[in-house]
C-alpha cells in the first residue's frame, strides 16, 4: 500500500487508481446507454451490452470507497458530543 502526503492527509494511491477507473467507467456507462438505445438489434448492440455489464463495478466501487474513507476519518477524528 503506497501512501502520499503528510500524516494529517494520507492518500492511498491504489484507492485513487480504483476511483479513477470508476470515474471512467461511469462516463462510459452514460455514453453507452444512449448509444445502445439508438442502435438497432445486431452484433454492435450485443457488444455494447457486454461492455456495459463489464463496467458495472463503478457505482459499488464508489460506495465502498466512500464508506471506507468516511469510517477511517471518523475513527481518526471522533466528534465530541
N, C-alpha and C positions, 0 to 999 in steps of 0.2 A: 504494500500500500504506500503510495507516494503522497506526501503532503506538501502544500505550498502555503507560504505566508507565515506570519508570526503566530505566537501561541494563542492570541485572542481571536484570530480569524483563520482557522485551519481549513484548507480546502483539499479535498481528495481528488486527485487527477482522474482516477478511474470513474468516480461518480460524474465528473464533468464530461468525460467521454460518453458515458451512457446517456447523460442528459442531452448532449449534442446529437447523438444518434436518434434519440426520441424526438427531438425538435424536427430533424429532417424527416423522420417517419410521419409525424403529424402533418407536416406540409404536404408530403406525398399522398397521404390519405385524403386530404381535402382536394387536392388536384385530381387524383384518380377517380374519386367518387363522381365528380362531374363528368369526367371522360366516359366512365362506364355507363352513365345514364344516357349519354348522347350517341354511343356506338351501338349498332345493331348486334344481334347474336352472331357469334363466329369465334374463330380462334383468338382474335385480339381480345375480345371480351373475357374469354377464359383466362388469358394471361394476366389481364388486369385484375381479375377477381383473385387469382392465385397470389399476385403481389400484394393485394390488399390484405389477404389472410396472413401473409408472411410478416407484415409490418404492424400487426395488431398489438404488439408488445408496448407500443409507445405510451398509451394512457396509463396502463398499470405501472409502467416504469416511473412515470411522473408521480403517481400516487405513493408508491413505495419509497422513492427517494425523498419526497416531501415529508412523509411520516417519519422516516429515519432522521432527517436533519432537525425537524421540529422536536423530536424526542431528545436528541443529543443536546440541543440548545436548552431545553427545559431542565435536563439533568445537570448541565454545567452551570446554569444561572437560574435557580429556582426563585420564583417570585415570593416575596414575603406577604402573607395575608394578615 
